[in-house]
Amino acid sequence: MLIRCGYDIRFETETKTAMMAMLSLHPSRHQDLRSPQRLLAEPDIPLYHFEDGFGNIATRLTVPPGGVTLSCDFIIEDNGEPDMRPGNAPQMAVEDLPDFVMPFLLASRYCETDRLMDVAWSNFGHHLSARDRVDAIVDFVHDHIEFGYHHARPDKTAWNGYQERQGVCRDFAHFAITLCRCMNIPARYCTGYLGDIGVPPVDAPMDFSAWFDVYIDGSWYTHDARHNKPRIGRVLMARGRDATDVALTTAFGQAELKRFDVYAAEVESTERA
């Protein structure tokens, strides 16, 4: 399966403004590229790419007075397989977990494990396997939160999502991640492209999507509390503890978002695309 992905994002500023962007494909998907992936800026300004502490590709730039348009367009090959489910093995004890997953058991900016510990154990403590616990958590979060773009706000945490019962995909992910961590299941936040591939199209502008991975029986497995079903065609951009680590853009000063177009759709060939 070939998927054409990209975006066209416009910021306007009155003075030059430093910015960091997390808009590049994750290195784990580079081998799947079937056309070059280049982040372009208009006007043509210097872009500096570096790898952050979570293995993501971040970009630094200085937006000139007036603003900048950031764009990208590429074709990637995907295996077309739905999200893989873990086996039903017993949950690993914390003392047996590898060191590199330990940060994904801890509270973070948007994932307050201390506030949701009682909620987690009272609802999911009776499940014995990690797979059953995560499945129950995904069902719970999916049913608990009402999705709507008008419910989005940048400071909403997992606790806020639990109380308000409204949010967007990042709020579903934060809530589910927090509940998993409360149950001693490492969970990390993911962001990327998820087009309407293999599902009925949604009559709404596309956005980047958020989902999460859980560490079960020695491997990471993808889950999606918003959609609550295995999907095909996910294209990973970045992952971290929560949305703080993978913010699409961070402006260190004034920068007003004027245009935000994102796309991801299956294509028949690179020539047709």
Secondary structure, 3 states (H helix, E strand, C coil): CEEEEEEEEEEECCCCEEEEECCCCCHHHHHHECCCCCCEEECCCCCEEEECCCCCEEEEEEECCCCEEEEEEEEEECCCCCCCCCCCCECCCHHHCCHHHHHHHCCECCECHHHHHHHHHHHHCCCCEHHHHHHHHHHHHHHHCEECHHHCCCCCCHHHHHHHCEECHHHHHHHHHHHHHHCCCCEEEEEEECCCCCCCCCCCCCCCEEEEEEEECCEEEEECCCCCCCCCCCEEEEEECCCCCCCCEEEECCCEEEEEEEEEEEECCCCCC
